[in-house]
């Protein structure tokens, strides 16, 4: 049986986490400001929702725990996602600056 005070604390923490804007919300707002509500913000929100769905399915299947275990064991494997995401975000940052005006 779960203690009611622990359950209440969990629900409060989950609520605070859900309503606090994070990087995904900043991304959606930035894309909405750049491309308009439907073109930028709508597609960005759809992309974020798809990513959350994939993560939730992976967690439900136990793949997240296996990936976390693998990343803790090997620094070389753990460095891969960081390099990949850094490359992608650098490309996204340079692309608008390099575009002809």
Gaussian input, Z-matrix of N, CA and C with variables (Angstrom, degrees):
# hf/3-21g

backbone

0 1
 N
 C     1     B1
 C     2     B2     1     A1
 N     3     B3     2     A2     1     D1
 C     4     B4     3     A3     2     D2
 C     5     B5     4     A4     3     D3
 N     6     B6     5     A5     4     D4
 C     7     B7     6     A6     5     D5
 C     8     B8     7     A7     6     D6
 N     9     B9     8     A8     7     D7
 C    10    B10     9     A9     8     D8
 C    11    B11    10    A10     9     D9
 N    12    B12    11    A11    10    D10
 C    13    B13    12    A12    11    D11
 C    14    B14    13    A13    12    D12
 N    15    B15    14    A14    13    D13
 C    16    B16    15    A15    14    D14
 C    17    B17    16    A16    15    D15
 N    18    B18    17    A17    16    D16
 C    19    B19    18    A18    17    D17
 C    20    B20    19    A19    18    D18
 N    21    B21    20    A20    19    D19
 C    22    B22    21    A21    20    D20
 C    23    B23    22    A22    21    D21
 N    24    B24    23    A23    22    D22
 C    25    B25    24    A24    23    D23
 C    26    B26    25    A25    24    D24
 N    27    B27    26    A26    25    D25
 C    28    B28    27    A27    26    D26
 C    29    B29    28    A28    27    D27
 N    30    B30    29    A29    28    D28
 C    31    B31    30    A30    29    D29
 C    32    B32    31    A31    30    D30
 N    33    B33    32    A32    31    D31
 C    34    B34    33    A33    32    D32
 C    35    B35    34    A34    33    D33
 N    36    B36    35    A35    34    D34
 C    37    B37    36    A36    35    D35
 C    38    B38    37    A37    36    D36
 N    39    B39    38    A38    37    D37
 C    40    B40    39    A39    38    D38
 C    41    B41    40    A40    39    D39
 N    42    B42    41    A41    40    D40
 C    43    B43    42    A42    41    D41
 C    44    B44    43    A43    42    D42
 N    45    B45    44    A44    43    D43
 C    46    B46    45    A45    44    D44
 C    47    B47    46    A46    45    D45
 N    48    B48    47    A47    46    D46
 C    49    B49    48    A48    47    D47
 C    50    B50    49    A49    48    D48
 N    51    B51    50    A50    49    D49
 C    52    B52    51    A51    50    D50
 C    53    B53    52    A52    51    D51
 N    54    B54    53    A53    52    D52
 C    55    B55    54    A54    53    D53
 C    56    B56    55    A55    54    D54
 N    57    B57    56    A56    55    D55
 C    58    B58    57    A57    56    D56
 C    59    B59    58    A58    57    D57
 N    60    B60    59    A59    58    D58
 C    61    B61    60    A60    59    D59
 C    62    B62    61    A61    60    D60
 N    63    B63    62    A62    61    D61
 C    64    B64    63    A63    62    D62
 C    65    B65    64    A64    63    D63
 N    66    B66    65    A65    64    D64
 C    67    B67    66    A66    65    D65
 C    68    B68    67    A67    66    D66
 N    69    B69    68    A68    67    D67
 C    70    B70    69    A69    68    D68
 C    71    B71    70    A70    69    D69
 N    72    B72    71    A71    70    D70
 C    73    B73    72    A72    71    D71
 C    74    B74    73    A73    72    D72
 N    75    B75    74    A74    73    D73
 C    76    B76    75    A75    74    D74
 C    77    B77    76    A76    75    D75
 N    78    B78    77    A77    76    D76
 C    79    B79    78    A78    77    D77
 C    80    B80    79    A79    78    D78
 N    81    B81    80    A80    79    D79
 C    82    B82    81    A81    80    D80
 C    83    B83    82    A82    81    D81
 N    84    B84    83    A83    82    D82
 C    85    B85    84    A84    83    D83
 C    86    B86    85    A85    84    D84
 N    87    B87    86    A86    85    D85
 C    88    B88    87    A87    86    D86
 C    89    B89    88    A88    87    D87
 N    90    B90    89    A89    88    D88
 C    91    B91    90    A90    89    D89
 C    92    B92    91    A91    90    D90
 N    93    B93    92    A92    91    D91
 C    94    B94    93    A93    92    D92
 C    95    B95    94    A94    93    D93
 N    96    B96    95    A95    94    D94
 C    97    B97    96    A96    95    D95
 C    98    B98    97    A97    96    D96
 N    99    B99    98    A98    97    D97
 C   100   B100    99    A99    98    D98
 C   101   B101   100   A100    99    D99
 N   102   B102   101   A101   100   D100
 C   103   B103   102   A102   101   D101
 C   104   B104   103   A103   102   D102
 N   105   B105   104   A104   103   D103
 C   106   B106   105   A105   104   D104
 C   107   B107   106   A106   105   D105
 N   108   B108   107   A107   106   D106
 C   109   B109   108   A108   107   D107
 C   110   B110   109   A109   108   D108
 N   111   B111   110   A110   109   D109
 C   112   B112   111   A111   110   D110
 C   113   B113   112   A112   111   D111
 N   114   B114   113   A113   112   D112
 C   115   B115   114   A114   113   D113
 C   116   B116   115   A115   114   D114
 N   117   B117   116   A116   115   D115
 C   118   B118   117   A117   116   D116
 C   119   B119   118   A118   117   D117
 N   120   B120   119   A119   118   D118
 C   121   B121   120   A120   119   D119
 C   122   B122   121   A121   120   D120
 N   123   B123   122   A122   121   D121
 C   124   B124   123   A123   122   D122
 C   125   B125   124   A124   123   D123
 N   126   B126   125   A125   124   D124
 C   127   B127   126   A126   125   D125
 C   128   B128   127   A127   126   D126
 N   129   B129   128   A128   127   D127
 C   130   B130   129   A129   128   D128
 C   131   B131   130   A130   129   D129
 N   132   B132   131   A131   130   D130
 C   133   B133   132   A132   131   D131
 C   134   B134   133   A133   132   D132
 N   135   B135   134   A134   133   D133
 C   136   B136   135   A135   134   D134
 C   137   B137   136   A136   135   D135
 N   138   B138   137   A137   136   D136
 C   139   B139   138   A138   137   D137
 C   140   B140   139   A139   138   D138
 N   141   B141   140   A140   139   D139
 C   142   B142   141   A141   140   D140
 C   143   B143   142   A142   141   D141
 N   144   B144   143   A143   142   D142
 C   145   B145   144   A144   143   D143
 C   146   B146   145   A145   144   D144
 N   147   B147   146   A146   145   D145
 C   148   B148   147   A147   146   D146
 C   149   B149   148   A148   147   D147
 N   150   B150   149   A149   148   D148
 C   151   B151   150   A150   149   D149
 C   152   B152   151   A151   150   D150
 N   153   B153   152   A152   151   D151
 C   154   B154   153   A153   152   D152
 C   155   B155   154   A154   153   D153
 N   156   B156   155   A155   154   D154
 C   157   B157   156   A156   155   D155
 C   158   B158   157   A157   156   D156
 N   159   B159   158   A158   157   D157
 C   160   B160   159   A159   158   D158
 C   161   B161   160   A160   159   D159
 N   162   B162   161   A161   160   D160
 C   163   B163   162   A162   161   D161
 C   164   B164   163   A163   162   D162
 N   165   B165   164   A164   163   D163
 C   166   B166   165   A165   164   D164
 C   167   B167   166   A166   165   D165
 N   168   B168   167   A167   166   D166
 C   169   B169   168   A168   167   D167
 C   170   B170   169   A169   168   D168
 N   171   B171   170   A170   169   D169
 C   172   B172   171   A171   170   D170
 C   173   B173   172   A172   171   D171
 N   174   B174   173   A173   172   D172
 C   175   B175   174   A174   173   D173
 C   176   B176   175   A175   174   D174
 N   177   B177   176   A176   175   D175
 C   178   B178   177   A177   176   D176
 C   179   B179   178   A178   177   D177
 N   180   B180   179   A179   178   D178
 C   181   B181   180   A180   179   D179
 C   182   B182   181   A181   180   D180
 N   183   B183   182   A182   181   D181
 C   184   B184   183   A183   182   D182
 C   185   B185   184   A184   183   D183
 N   186   B186   185   A185   184   D184
 C   187   B187   186   A186   185   D185
 C   188   B188   187   A187   186   D186
 N   189   B189   188   A188   187   D187
 C   190   B190   189   A189   188   D188
 C   191   B191   190   A190   189   D189
 N   192   B192   191   A191   190   D190
 C   193   B193   192   A192   191   D191
 C   194   B194   193   A193   192   D192
 N   195   B195   194   A194   193   D193
 C   196   B196   195   A195   194   D194
 C   197   B197   196   A196   195   D195
 N   198   B198   197   A197   196   D196
 C   199   B199   198   A198   197   D197
 C   200   B200   199   A199   198   D198
 N   201   B201   200   A200   199   D199
 C   202   B202   201   A201   200   D200
 C   203   B203   202   A202   201   D201
 N   204   B204   203   A203   202   D202
 C   205   B205   204   A204   203   D203
 C   206   B206   205   A205   204   D204
 N   207   B207   206   A206   205   D205
 C   208   B208   207   A207   206   D206
 C   209   B209   208   A208   207   D207
 N   210   B210   209   A209   208   D208
 C   211   B211   210   A210   209   D209
 C   212   B212   211   A211   210   D210
 N   213   B213   212   A212   211   D211
 C   214   B214   213   A213   212   D212
 C   215   B215   214   A214   213   D213
 N   216   B216   215   A215   214   D214
 C   217   B217   216   A216   215   D215
 C   218   B218   217   A217   216   D216
 N   219   B219   218   A218   217   D217
 C   220   B220   219   A219   218   D218
 C   221   B221   220   A220   219   D219
 N   222   B222   221   A221   220   D220
 C   223   B223   222   A222   221   D221
 C   224   B224   223   A223   222   D222
 N   225   B225   224   A224   223   D223
 C   226   B226   225   A225   224   D224
 C   227   B227   226   A226   225   D225
 N   228   B228   227   A227   226   D226
 C   229   B229   228   A228   227   D227
 C   230   B230   229   A229   228   D228
 N   231   B231   230   A230   229   D229
 C   232   B232   231   A231   230   D230
 C   233   B233   232   A232   231   D231
 N   234   B234   233   A233   232   D232
 C   235   B235   234   A234   233   D233
 C   236   B236   235   A235   234   D234
 N   237   B237   236   A236   235   D235
 C   238   B238   237   A237   236   D236
 C   239   B239   238   A238   237   D237
 N   240   B240   239   A239   238   D238
 C   241   B241   240   A240   239   D239
 C   242   B242   241   A241   240   D240
 N   243   B243   242   A242   241   D241
 C   244   B244   243   A243   242   D242
 C   245   B245   244   A244   243   D243
 N   246   B246   245   A245   244   D244
 C   247   B247   246   A246   245   D245
 C   248   B248   247   A247   246   D246
 N   249   B249   248   A248   247   D247
 C   250   B250   249   A249   248   D248
 C   251   B251   250   A250   249   D249
 N   252   B252   251   A251   250   D250
 C   253   B253   252   A252   251   D251
 C   254   B254   253   A253   252   D252
 N   255   B255   254   A254   253   D253
 C   256   B256   255   A255   254   D254
 C   257   B257   256   A256   255   D255
 N   258   B258   257   A257   256   D256
 C   259   B259   258   A258   257   D257
 C   260   B260   259   A259   258   D258
 N   261   B261   260   A260   259   D259
 C   262   B262   261   A261   260   D260
 C   263   B263   262   A262   261   D261
 N   264   B264   263   A263   262   D262
 C   265   B265   264   A264   263   D263
 C   266   B266   265   A265   264   D264
 N   267   B267   266   A266   265   D265
 C   268   B268   267   A267   266   D266
 C   269   B269   268   A268   267   D267
 N   270   B270   269   A269   268   D268
 C   271   B271   270   A270   269   D269
 C   272   B272   271   A271   270   D270
 N   273   B273   272   A272   271   D271
 C   274   B274   273   A273   272   D272
 C   275   B275   274   A274   273   D273
 N   276   B276   275   A275   274   D274
 C   277   B277   276   A276   275   D275
 C   278   B278   277   A277   276   D276
 N   279   B279   278   A278   277   D277
 C   280   B280   279   A279   278   D278
 C   281   B281   280   A280   279   D279
 N   282   B282   281   A281   280   D280
 C   283   B283   282   A282   281   D281
 C   284   B284   283   A283   282   D282
 N   285   B285   284   A284   283   D283
 C   286   B286   285   A285   284   D284
 C   287   B287   286   A286   285   D285
 N   288   B288   287   A287   286   D286
 C   289   B289   288   A288   287   D287
 C   290   B290   289   A289   288   D288
 N   291   B291   290   A290   289   D289
 C   292   B292   291   A291   290   D290
 C   293   B293   292   A292   291   D291
 N   294   B294   293   A293   292   D292
 C   295   B295   294   A294   293   D293
 C   296   B296   295   A295   294   D294
 N   297   B297   296   A296   295   D295
 C   298   B298   297   A297   296   D296
 C   299   B299   298   A298   297   D297
 N   300   B300   299   A299   298   D298
 C   301   B301   300   A300   299   D299
 C   302   B302   301   A301   300   D300

   B1=1.4516
   B2=1.5220
   B3=1.3157
   B4=1.4503
   B5=1.5237
   B6=1.3257
   B7=1.4499
   B8=1.5301
   B9=1.3208
   B10=1.4685
   B11=1.5220
   B12=1.3343
   B13=1.4583
   B14=1.5312
   B15=1.3305
   B16=1.4662
   B17=1.5218
   B18=1.3182
   B19=1.4529
   B20=1.5243
   B21=1.3245
   B22=1.4617
   B23=1.5218
   B24=1.3325
   B25=1.4665
   B26=1.5242
   B27=1.3301
   B28=1.4613
   B29=1.5216
   B30=1.3264
   B31=1.4663
   B32=1.5281
   B33=1.3145
   B34=1.4586
   B35=1.5317
   B36=1.3285
   B37=1.4650
   B38=1.5292
   B39=1.3272
   B40=1.4627
   B41=1.5238
   B42=1.3139
   B43=1.4610
   B44=1.5202
   B45=1.3285
   B46=1.4678
   B47=1.5223
   B48=1.3143
   B49=1.4647
   B50=1.5238
   B51=1.3027
   B52=1.4679
   B53=1.5207
   B54=1.3202
   B55=1.4572
   B56=1.5247
   B57=1.3339
   B58=1.4525
   B59=1.5194
   B60=1.3341
   B61=1.4648
   B62=1.5261
   B63=1.3008
   B64=1.4545
   B65=1.5160
   B66=1.3276
   B67=1.4610
   B68=1.5221
   B69=1.3243
   B70=1.4635
   B71=1.5271
   B72=1.3332
   B73=1.4575
   B74=1.5244
   B75=1.3327
   B76=1.4716
   B77=1.5213
   B78=1.3315
   B79=1.4579
   B80=1.5251
   B81=1.3273
   B82=1.4663
   B83=1.5268
   B84=1.3349
   B85=1.4614
   B86=1.5289
   B87=1.3330
   B88=1.4656
   B89=1.5237
   B90=1.3168
   B91=1.4630
   B92=1.5341
   B93=1.3173
   B94=1.4610
   B95=1.5118
   B96=1.3308
   B97=1.4589
   B98=1.5142
   B99=1.3153
   B100=1.4544
   B101=1.5228
   B102=1.3396
   B103=1.4579
   B104=1.5130
   B105=1.3154
   B106=1.4602
   B107=1.5202
   B108=1.3144
   B109=1.4572
   B110=1.5176
   B111=1.3152
   B112=1.4640
   B113=1.5259
   B114=1.3185
   B115=1.4643
   B116=1.5169
   B117=1.3289
   B118=1.4559
   B119=1.5034
   B120=1.3261
   B121=1.4615
   B122=1.5066
   B123=1.3338
   B124=1.4672
   B125=1.5199
   B126=1.3160
   B127=1.4712
   B128=1.5269
   B129=1.3275
   B130=1.4637
   B131=1.5305
   B132=1.3279
   B133=1.4627
   B134=1.5227
   B135=1.3309
   B136=1.4614
   B137=1.5281
   B138=1.3157
   B139=1.4642
   B140=1.5197
   B141=1.3236
   B142=1.4677
   B143=1.5238
   B144=1.3436
   B145=1.4653
   B146=1.5290
   B147=1.3285
   B148=1.4738
   B149=1.5245
   B150=1.3272
   B151=1.4690
   B152=1.5265
   B153=1.3381
   B154=1.4679
   B155=1.5263
   B156=1.3353
   B157=1.4627
   B158=1.5257
   B159=1.3319
   B160=1.4711
   B161=1.5225
   B162=1.3261
   B163=1.4574
   B164=1.5297
   B165=1.3302
   B166=1.4623
   B167=1.5267
   B168=1.3273
   B169=1.4719
   B170=1.5251
   B171=1.3372
   B172=1.4689
   B173=1.5299
   B174=1.3204
   B175=1.4667
   B176=1.5195
   B177=1.3262
   B178=1.4633
   B179=1.5275
   B180=1.3155
   B181=1.4596
   B182=1.5272
   B183=1.3234
   B184=1.4604
   B185=1.5160
   B186=1.3187
   B187=1.4662
   B188=1.5266
   B189=1.3146
   B190=1.4611
   B191=1.5200
   B192=1.3203
   B193=1.4647
   B194=1.5275
   B195=1.3238
   B196=1.4671
   B197=1.5178
   B198=1.3378
   B199=1.4572
   B200=1.5260
   B201=1.3210
   B202=1.4662
   B203=1.5244
   B204=1.3314
   B205=1.4559
   B206=1.5246
   B207=1.3416
   B208=1.4580
   B209=1.5258
   B210=1.3214
   B211=1.4588
   B212=1.5232
   B213=1.3200
   B214=1.4669
   B215=1.5163
   B216=1.3341
   B217=1.4610
   B218=1.5269
   B219=1.3051
   B220=1.4516
   B221=1.5212
   B222=1.3246
   B223=1.4585
   B224=1.5184
   B225=1.3202
   B226=1.4567
   B227=1.5259
   B228=1.3214
   B229=1.4612
   B230=1.5258
   B231=1.3273
   B232=1.4556
   B233=1.5250
   B234=1.3151
   B235=1.4562
   B236=1.5297
   B237=1.3356
   B238=1.4603
   B239=1.5222
   B240=1.3462
   B241=1.4727
   B242=1.5265
   B243=1.3416
   B244=1.4583
   B245=1.5277
   B246=1.3156
   B247=1.4684
   B248=1.5241
   B249=1.3232
   B250=1.4620
   B251=1.5218
   B252=1.3343
   B253=1.4581
   B254=1.5250
   B255=1.3133
   B256=1.4632
   B257=1.5147
   B258=1.3264
   B259=1.4585
   B260=1.5298
   B261=1.3141
   B262=1.4650
   B263=1.5221
   B264=1.3362
   B265=1.4580
   B266=1.5215
   B267=1.3246
   B268=1.4618
   B269=1.5248
   B270=1.3294
   B271=1.4637
   B272=1.5114
   B273=1.3274
   B274=1.4634
   B275=1.5207
   B276=1.3387
   B277=1.4608
   B278=1.5310
   B279=1.3311
   B280=1.4572
   B281=1.5385
   B282=1.3033
   B283=1.4745
   B284=1.5321
   B285=1.3464
   B286=1.4760
   B287=1.5356
   B288=1.3356
   B289=1.4529
   B290=1.5309
   B291=1.3185
   B292=1.4676
   B293=1.5176
   B294=1.3280
   B295=1.4595
   B296=1.5289
   B297=1.3283
   B298=1.4672
   B299=1.5322
   B300=1.3183
   B301=1.4754
   B302=1.4889
   A1=109.29
   A2=116.63
   A3=122.14
   A4=109.52
   A5=114.77
   A6=120.66
   A7=109.57
   A8=117.11
   A9=121.69
   A10=112.00
   A11=117.54
   A12=119.37
   A13=111.02
   A14=117.52
   A15=120.43
   A16=111.07
   A17=115.86
   A18=120.18
   A19=110.47
   A20=117.20
   A21=121.49
   A22=110.68
   A23=117.40
   A24=120.91
   A25=110.91
   A26=116.88
   A27=120.37
   A28=110.88
   A29=117.23
   A30=120.60
   A31=111.42
   A32=117.10
   A33=120.74
   A34=110.38
   A35=117.06
   A36=120.32
   A37=111.31
   A38=117.37
   A39=120.77
   A40=110.38
   A41=117.70
   A42=120.82
   A43=110.83
   A44=116.75
   A45=120.67
   A46=110.34
   A47=116.82
   A48=121.13
   A49=111.38
   A50=117.16
   A51=120.48
   A52=112.52
   A53=118.77
   A54=120.27
   A55=113.08
   A56=118.37
   A57=121.44
   A58=109.21
   A59=117.60
   A60=118.51
   A61=110.80
   A62=114.90
   A63=120.86
   A64=110.34
   A65=116.83
   A66=120.38
   A67=113.04
   A68=117.00
   A69=118.87
   A70=110.94
   A71=117.55
   A72=120.30
   A73=111.38
   A74=116.70
   A75=119.21
   A76=110.66
   A77=116.86
   A78=121.10
   A79=110.60
   A80=117.42
   A81=121.50
   A82=110.39
   A83=117.45
   A84=120.70
   A85=110.69
   A86=116.92
   A87=120.16
   A88=111.19
   A89=117.64
   A90=120.17
   A91=111.11
   A92=117.13
   A93=120.52
   A94=111.63
   A95=117.09
   A96=121.04
   A97=112.41
   A98=116.27
   A99=120.48
   A100=112.45
   A101=116.99
   A102=119.58
   A103=115.45
   A104=118.36
   A105=119.80
   A106=110.81
   A107=114.93
   A108=120.64
   A109=112.89
   A110=117.49
   A111=118.81
   A112=112.08
   A113=117.18
   A114=120.03
   A115=111.98
   A116=117.25
   A117=120.26
   A118=113.62
   A119=115.70
   A120=120.65
   A121=113.66
   A122=117.31
   A123=120.31
   A124=112.46
   A125=116.11
   A126=119.54
   A127=111.13
   A128=117.19
   A129=120.08
   A130=110.35
   A131=117.04
   A132=120.44
   A133=110.71
   A134=116.93
   A135=120.45
   A136=110.76
   A137=117.12
   A138=121.01
   A139=112.62
   A140=116.53
   A141=120.48
   A142=110.18
   A143=116.84
   A144=120.25
   A145=111.02
   A146=117.35
   A147=120.60
   A148=110.74
   A149=116.82
   A150=120.16
   A151=111.01
   A152=117.03
   A153=119.97
   A154=111.04
   A155=116.48
   A156=120.66
   A157=110.64
   A158=116.65
   A159=120.50
   A160=109.86
   A161=117.57
   A162=120.58
   A163=111.34
   A164=117.15
   A165=120.40
   A166=111.34
   A167=117.19
   A168=120.52
   A169=109.90
   A170=116.81
   A171=119.83
   A172=110.75
   A173=116.55
   A174=119.99
   A175=110.89
   A176=116.89
   A177=120.31
   A178=111.51
   A179=117.04
   A180=120.56
   A181=113.09
   A182=116.85
   A183=120.72
   A184=113.57
   A185=117.42
   A186=120.03
   A187=111.75
   A188=117.86
   A189=120.46
   A190=110.93
   A191=117.58
   A192=120.80
   A193=110.71
   A194=116.51
   A195=119.19
   A196=111.15
   A197=117.19
   A198=120.49
   A199=110.71
   A200=117.76
   A201=121.03
   A202=110.68
   A203=116.96
   A204=120.84
   A205=110.83
   A206=116.70
   A207=121.33
   A208=110.86
   A209=117.42
   A210=120.78
   A211=112.07
   A212=117.59
   A213=119.97
   A214=111.47
   A215=117.01
   A216=121.06
   A217=113.11
   A218=118.42
   A219=120.90
   A220=111.01
   A221=116.45
   A222=120.40
   A223=111.34
   A224=116.96
   A225=120.19
   A226=110.48
   A227=116.80
   A228=120.44
   A229=109.85
   A230=118.01
   A231=121.55
   A232=111.55
   A233=117.52
   A234=120.89
   A235=111.84
   A236=118.11
   A237=122.46
   A238=114.41
   A239=118.73
   A240=118.98
   A241=113.12
   A242=117.40
   A243=119.77
   A244=110.93
   A245=116.68
   A246=120.38
   A247=109.94
   A248=116.83
   A249=120.45
   A250=111.38
   A251=117.36
   A252=119.92
   A253=110.89
   A254=117.62
   A255=120.13
   A256=112.00
   A257=116.40
   A258=120.84
   A259=110.97
   A260=116.54
   A261=120.43
   A262=110.66
   A263=117.93
   A264=120.39
   A265=112.18
   A266=117.90
   A267=120.32
   A268=110.14
   A269=116.00
   A270=119.69
   A271=112.17
   A272=117.38
   A273=121.01
   A274=112.02
   A275=116.93
   A276=120.13
   A277=111.69
   A278=117.41
   A279=121.29
   A280=111.01
   A281=116.58
   A282=120.92
   A283=113.97
   A284=120.04
   A285=118.25
   A286=112.30
   A287=117.04
   A288=119.45
   A289=111.31
   A290=117.34
   A291=121.46
   A292=112.86
   A293=117.79
   A294=121.05
   A295=109.92
   A296=117.07
   A297=119.10
   A298=110.50
   A299=114.71
   A300=118.91
   A301=112.34
   D1=134.92
   D2=-178.57
   D3=-87.32
   D4=134.45
   D5=178.35
   D6=-65.44
   D7=134.81
   D8=-176.09
   D9=-63.58
   D10=-34.50
   D11=-179.29
   D12=-70.05
   D13=-36.28
   D14=176.54
   D15=-67.49
   D16=-40.02
   D17=179.02
   D18=-65.39
   D19=-41.29
   D20=177.86
   D21=-64.06
   D22=-42.35
   D23=178.26
   D24=-63.75
   D25=-39.48
   D26=177.59
   D27=-63.47
   D28=-46.17
   D29=179.82
   D30=-62.36
   D31=-39.82
   D32=178.44
   D33=-65.09
   D34=-45.54
   D35=179.21
   D36=-64.40
   D37=-39.70
   D38=178.72
   D39=-65.52
   D40=-40.41
   D41=178.85
   D42=-63.69
   D43=-46.83
   D44=179.55
   D45=-60.41
   D46=-41.72
   D47=179.68
   D48=-65.42
   D49=-36.56
   D50=-178.54
   D51=-72.89
   D52=-34.63
   D53=-176.51
   D54=-91.74
   D55=-7.90
   D56=178.24
   D57=-82.18
   D58=124.49
   D59=-179.90
   D60=-68.11
   D61=137.34
   D62=180.00
   D63=-123.56
   D64=-162.51
   D65=-179.20
   D66=-61.59
   D67=-33.02
   D68=179.83
   D69=-66.13
   D70=-39.14
   D71=178.58
   D72=-68.92
   D73=-38.55
   D74=176.86
   D75=-63.34
   D76=-38.97
   D77=178.22
   D78=-63.18
   D79=-45.51
   D80=-179.27
   D81=-63.19
   D82=-43.51
   D83=179.76
   D84=-65.16
   D85=-41.58
   D86=179.54
   D87=-64.30
   D88=-43.62
   D89=179.52
   D90=-68.61
   D91=-34.93
   D92=176.12
   D93=-66.00
   D94=-37.91
   D95=177.47
   D96=-69.20
   D97=-31.97
   D98=-178.35
   D99=-80.39
   D100=-45.35
   D101=-172.31
   D102=-113.77
   D103=6.71
   D104=-178.06
   D105=90.97
   D106=169.73
   D107=-174.13
   D108=-62.94
   D109=-50.70
   D110=-175.15
   D111=-80.40
   D112=-43.56
   D113=-176.00
   D114=-70.52
   D115=-49.47
   D116=-175.83
   D117=-90.44
   D118=-59.37
   D119=-174.66
   D120=-66.84
   D121=-40.32
   D122=-179.17
   D123=-65.63
   D124=-45.02
   D125=179.86
   D126=-69.53
   D127=-37.13
   D128=177.78
   D129=-65.02
   D130=-43.04
   D131=178.36
   D132=-63.83
   D133=-39.24
   D134=177.20
   D135=-63.75
   D136=-42.15
   D137=178.20
   D138=-63.39
   D139=-42.24
   D140=178.42
   D141=-65.25
   D142=-41.31
   D143=179.10
   D144=-64.13
   D145=-39.59
   D146=177.35
   D147=-63.77
   D148=-41.97
   D149=179.18
   D150=-63.86
   D151=-40.47
   D152=178.14
   D153=-65.58
   D154=-36.80
   D155=178.14
   D156=-64.17
   D157=-45.66
   D158=179.06
   D159=-61.23
   D160=-42.71
   D161=179.38
   D162=-64.49
   D163=-40.59
   D164=179.64
   D165=-65.49
   D166=-40.32
   D167=177.94
   D168=-65.72
   D169=-42.58
   D170=178.76
   D171=-62.18
   D172=-40.46
   D173=178.54
   D174=-66.13
   D175=-40.68
   D176=-179.82
   D177=-65.45
   D178=-33.25
   D179=179.44
   D180=-84.17
   D181=-5.16
   D182=179.68
   D183=86.24
   D184=6.03
   D185=-178.63
   D186=-71.98
   D187=-30.19
   D188=179.39
   D189=-64.20
   D190=-40.85
   D191=179.18
   D192=-66.51
   D193=-39.19
   D194=178.46
   D195=-66.58
   D196=-40.48
   D197=178.09
   D198=-65.75
   D199=-41.35
   D200=178.29
   D201=-62.09
   D202=-41.20
   D203=178.15
   D204=-63.23
   D205=-41.70
   D206=179.09
   D207=-65.16
   D208=-41.96
   D209=-179.11
   D210=-68.63
   D211=-30.88
   D212=176.95
   D213=-71.46
   D214=-31.32
   D215=-176.90
   D216=-77.15
   D217=-35.34
   D218=-171.23
   D219=-126.53
   D220=118.84
   D221=177.96
   D222=-70.19
   D223=-33.23
   D224=-179.86
   D225=-65.62
   D226=-42.64
   D227=178.02
   D228=-67.47
   D229=-37.34
   D230=-179.17
   D231=-67.98
   D232=-28.62
   D233=-179.06
   D234=-72.70
   D235=-26.17
   D236=-177.40
   D237=-56.64
   D238=-54.45
   D239=178.55
   D240=-60.30
   D241=-34.16
   D242=179.09
   D243=-66.57
   D244=-43.66
   D245=178.76
   D246=-65.52
   D247=-43.12
   D248=-179.80
   D249=-61.92
   D250=-49.41
   D251=-178.07
   D252=-67.08
   D253=-36.47
   D254=176.56
   D255=-63.08
   D256=-40.12
   D257=177.86
   D258=-65.49
   D259=-44.47
   D260=-179.74
   D261=-62.73
   D262=-47.58
   D263=-178.05
   D264=-68.27
   D265=-33.28
   D266=175.06
   D267=-65.07
   D268=-42.92
   D269=176.99
   D270=-61.82
   D271=-40.86
   D272=178.04
   D273=-65.97
   D274=-32.00
   D275=179.80
   D276=-77.08
   D277=-36.43
   D278=-176.59
   D279=-79.39
   D280=-31.41
   D281=-176.05
   D282=-54.83
   D283=-50.07
   D284=179.12
   D285=-65.55
   D286=-34.27
   D287=-178.64
   D288=-69.66
   D289=-32.12
   D290=-178.21
   D291=-85.92
   D292=-11.32
   D293=-177.33
   D294=-70.18
   D295=140.47
   D296=178.32
   D297=-69.05
   D298=145.64
   D299=-176.05
   D300=-104.64

